[in-house]
Amino acid sequence: MASCSSSALKSLSMDLFVAPTLGFDLLYAFIIVRLARRDLVWINVTPHPTADWIARQITEAFPWNEAPRYLIRDRDQVYGVAVRHRLRAMGIRRFSGSGASRRMRSWADCITTTCEAEFSVHTGVGSR
């Protein structure tokens, strides 16, 4: 039981979602969420996400040996070789969209949904 709680304290989830702008352009928001405390660790927005950009965001989110032990992500193709190399170099183990991680990703999905709704409210554009 102690190892589960210890792992949960060191687990985060990352996600990328799309938000339309008033000019009907698309922005991609990248978020990292701490699962144990259910708080937002990092958010940034770009019109053109690349694996290099995401790898840089991970580095900026965890300076000076503050990297988590585990990072949960989906199997999106944008997380390319650069992201895998960065995670490995920082000593972060990754979980990619397995059935066991669905429960852990639920908080990240909740925050993603909230952010999408907020983007829609603030830009006046969206499906809601």
Secondary structure, 3 states (H helix, E strand, C coil): CHHHHHHHHCEEEEEEEEEECCCCCEEEEEEEEECCCCEEEEEEEECCCCHHHHHHHHHHHCCCCCCCCEEEECCCCCCCHHHHHHHHHCCCEEEECCHHHHHHHHHHHHHHHHHHHHHHHHHCCCCC
